[in-house]
Amino acid sequence: MSVSVLRNFPHSEPKSLLAGGLAILVHLVFIALLVFGLNWKDHPPEGMMVDIWTELPKSVVQEPVKTQPPPKQSKPVQEQPKSEPEPPKPEPAKPEPSKAVTAPVKKPDIALKEKPEPVKKEPKPDLEEQKRKEQEKLKEQDRLKELEKQKELDKKKELEKQKELEKQKELERQKEIEKQKELEKQKESQKQKEKEQAVQRQREQEAKARKEAEAQRAAQQAAARNQITSEIGKYKALILAKIRSRIVMPPDLPGNPVAEFSVTLLPGGDILDVRLSKSSGHAAFDSAVERAIFLSKPLPLPPDPSLFNEFRNLNIKVHYLE
Amino acid sequence: MSTTVTQDMSFLHLITGASVLVQLVMLILVMISLLSWWYIFRKLFVIRNEINKTDEFEDVFWRGADLNALYQRTTNSRYVSGSMERIFAAGFNEFNKHPIGSDLDAVMESTRRAMRATYQREMDYLESHLSFLATVGSVSPYIGLLGTVWGIMNSFRSLSSVTQATIAHVAPGIAEALIATAMGLFAAIPAVVAYNRYASRTDQLATRFESFMEELSNVLQRRAAQ
């Protein structure tokens, strides 16, 4: 019983699903890192390569342009509120006349109500006079009404005139602002032009300076080359003279035979190899020259080691007669 | 210059632009990597659980608990036992099967054999899938390298038709190809680290089991002699 339990004991593995989830999580993190990491490095260079070179001169010019517009925009913004609050002022003014219109209309009602009372109180005294008085009062009231109406009309006209004036003023202001803007733009464009011209001048000057520098360099190089060639010639002559001084000349050779040797040198003047490249026709003379070459070791070389390449393989021509 | 810079070098573009074999290699590597990480986490949980269980059982055992009670607890089907408890149960079960008065040497020998059999089984369970991690660690860089070599071969072969060879012609192909190596290394490095760590942990557990077996057989022998 117990043995079978022990043998077939199921190894219950803990959290195998959690392990799978964690594995997928690790991969997602890695992929995200790759995707964002690679894209990150990719995009900046695209714009950078082009922009840096074209904007260098303009960036100086564009800075004022960028800084100046905000005040321009802010000015109209500040002015608009000024112009807008003004119309509301007349509006509140309108209700006042309207009240004035209604008030006088009500007043006659009150007057009419008041009037019957005295009519009731004093019916006997002259009705005609009362009527006349009433008519006069009514006429006066009508006159007053007309006067008030005229006043109102005058006020309205004045308000309209004021409005028109204000509008004109606003238009003038806007025109002035536009003019100022145009002036500023013109100034800016002039500045830009001046700056561009200055940049161009600088460039031209730089180009001139470069050309001059190049010419100087070329001259210096030519001079250096001349020096080098003269040095090489000098040392070749020295070598030939040293060899010549060591030759023991065989006597009585006919004509002026020439022996040519190609000599391989080591840095420092040691002789690595001497080969007869063109015989003079007289073995005695050839061997005498060869011996002299070996005897004149070390050969004189220029102190500048960079010139040694010119002496590595020397061709030496020795004439029998000087 | 600008044409080379503006080429789309994003990660997805690099993968979709790769040749079929390179893509196949990448797919294999992703599968391998997923599997190996799954095993890494599974073995992490299993081994950590096993170490905890062993610590707990040793603590209880050496405090002088009753062997019969321990055996009852271990064979209880509800109780989730550890490897060391199972080894103990196997040995104690075998020891108790022999009638009192039988040959002590023979009893101890069969007890030890029973414990060893269970020990082998438990070690087999603990070390399962570790060989997979070792294989991933050693092989997946080569699989990635195969993809890279193939991709670079293709990108150089496309150069043959061009008179003037520039880096711009080769670079995208090489970048595509190198992703395969990166994936291979991503699969391999954690697998190797995990394999070494888990191997040392299972070795430690094995020595603990073996020493416990020896000590338990001593305890049982004393018990039989009494």
Chai-1 contact restraints between the chains, C-beta under 6 A:
chainA,res_idxA,chainB,res_idxB,connection_type,confidence,min_distance_angstrom,max_distance_angstrom,comment,restraint_id
A,S2,B,T75,contact,1.0,0.0,6.0,A-B,restraint_1
A,S2,B,N93,contact,1.0,0.0,6.0,A-B,restraint_2
A,V5,B,T75,contact,1.0,0.0,6.0,A-B,restraint_3
A,L6,B,A89,contact,1.0,0.0,6.0,A-B,restraint_4
A,L6,B,A90,contact,1.0,0.0,6.0,A-B,restraint_5
A,H11,B,Y125,contact,1.0,0.0,6.0,A-B,restraint_6
A,E13,B,V46,contact,1.0,0.0,6.0,A-B,restraint_7
A,P14,B,F45,contact,1.0,0.0,6.0,A-B,restraint_8
A,P14,B,N49,contact,1.0,0.0,6.0,A-B,restraint_9
A,K15,B,F45,contact,1.0,0.0,6.0,A-B,restraint_10
A,S16,B,R42,contact,1.0,0.0,6.0,A-B,restraint_11
A,A19,B,W38,contact,1.0,0.0,6.0,A-B,restraint_12
A,A19,B,F41,contact,1.0,0.0,6.0,A-B,restraint_13
A,A19,B,R42,contact,1.0,0.0,6.0,A-B,restraint_14
A,G20,B,W38,contact,1.0,0.0,6.0,A-B,restraint_15
A,L22,B,F41,contact,1.0,0.0,6.0,A-B,restraint_16
A,A23,B,L34,contact,1.0,0.0,6.0,A-B,restraint_17
A,A23,B,W37,contact,1.0,0.0,6.0,A-B,restraint_18
A,A23,B,W38,contact,1.0,0.0,6.0,A-B,restraint_19
A,A23,B,F41,contact,1.0,0.0,6.0,A-B,restraint_20
A,V26,B,W37,contact,1.0,0.0,6.0,A-B,restraint_21
A,L34,B,F11,contact,1.0,0.0,6.0,A-B,restraint_22
A,V35,B,F11,contact,1.0,0.0,6.0,A-B,restraint_23
A,L38,B,F11,contact,1.0,0.0,6.0,A-B,restraint_24
A,N39,B,S10,contact,1.0,0.0,6.0,A-B,restraint_25
A,D42,B,M9,contact,1.0,0.0,6.0,A-B,restraint_26
A,P45,B,V5,contact,1.0,0.0,6.0,A-B,restraint_27
A,E46,B,V5,contact,1.0,0.0,6.0,A-B,restraint_28
A,E46,B,T6,contact,1.0,0.0,6.0,A-B,restraint_29
A,M49,B,V5,contact,1.0,0.0,6.0,A-B,restraint_30
